[in-house]
Amino acid sequence: MTRRVVVTGMAGLTPLGSAWPAIRAAMAQGKTGTTYLTAWDEYSGLKTRLAAPVAYFDHEHAYPRKKLRSMGRVATMAVHAAEAALTQARLLGHPALTSGRTGVAFGSSYGSTEPTRGFVRFLENGDSTGLSAMSYIKMMSHTAPINIAIYFGLKGRVIPTSSACTSGSQAIGYAYESIAHGKADIMIAGGAEELCPTMAVVFDTLFATSCRNASPETVPRPFDRDRDGLVIGEGAAALILEEREHALQRGATILAEITGFGTNTDGAHVTDPAPETMAQALLLALEDAALPPSAIGFVSGHGTATRQGDAAESHATHRVFGSRIPLHSLKGYFGHTLGACGAIEAWLTIEMMHGGQFAPNVNLTCPDPLCAELDYITGGFRAIDCEYTMSNNFAFGGVNTSLIFRKILR
């Protein structure tokens, strides 16, 4: 018998702020986090100059210097989000954290950029000046969960997820399964990513970045006929997952319940998504939740604003739900935050579900006829009263994830 899993805390950092009321207000005004980065002008081989930074977060002074020795920007954002989520869950300093029954599942595409530069210099000219064991800890792909575990003294399982755009959602899904099957009582789950031009150039080489450098406010444009590619962003989000009875016994406020998780791989191509297996991931989540498609009232889509990705995702969604399902992508507001996006979108989906108001697709003025017919939310916030929502993400390598959340009446 599986155990029920609930959310008792959640927090994050986005290009539009770290508190939901401020983020919502910016969305209501149609604001986005996209900006022209003059710092990227030095990279002559980079066509895009657009990004969505978390400009207000000073990672170098977020914690005492001794605590920061093993943290680059990505790990610092992850720890900060986890700390805020634990605070909301009233778990900071709680003996449950060090009981051996609390773990962490957290993901990022990669570690931090600066130590990587040092290792490259060493390979090119043998100069190891400035390198230390901490350089590798900051650079490694599992730097976020390890730093979270050490900072909060966790003694339970550690699940690093480094699967590009599904890192955050896989972490939440695997944390949910850990609790459901009795391997943990509490899990800190989520994802983080720091801004790096190498991530932009990856998509540049695929002709998949937006190059509207003169009009950053108009991009990205998920599902729009006139979209020209994605914008790289950064951020972090953490959800505190807890076994339901454990949460009730300590008097925690339950924010939502996770009822389903599905994940699979296309097994076909590293960058060309397959609608058939994408749709199967959604069906796996529905099967896990024991729900029919008609029970889902809203879908938070991946929506990167790339031609192939948007089309494949929309057709996969249509296969499962038909044309009736309301859908948006938050990447129009935050850019593509890669390893963080699944966690940020899960957090904000729960916030919107409780408010009964879902943000529109920003910059979507004319849905692409090559995308499937869906109820793409446009204009202002849409009032939707639903018990269940779904959040989907898809990554390089054909990795697909789907999470289902149930609203808890507060």
Helices and strands as residue ranges (DSSP letters): E 5-13, H 20-28, E 35-36, G 38-42, E 50-52, G 59-61, H 65-68, H 73-88, G 95-98, E 102-107, H 113-125, H 133-139, H 143-152, E 158-161, G 164-166, H 167-180, E 186-193, H 197-205, G 216-218, E 232-233, E 235-243, H 244-249, E 256-265, H 275-289, G 293-295, E 296-301, H 307-321, G 322-324, E 326-329, H 331-334, G 338-340, H 341-355, E 357-358, E 375-376, E 382-383, E 388-395, E 399-407
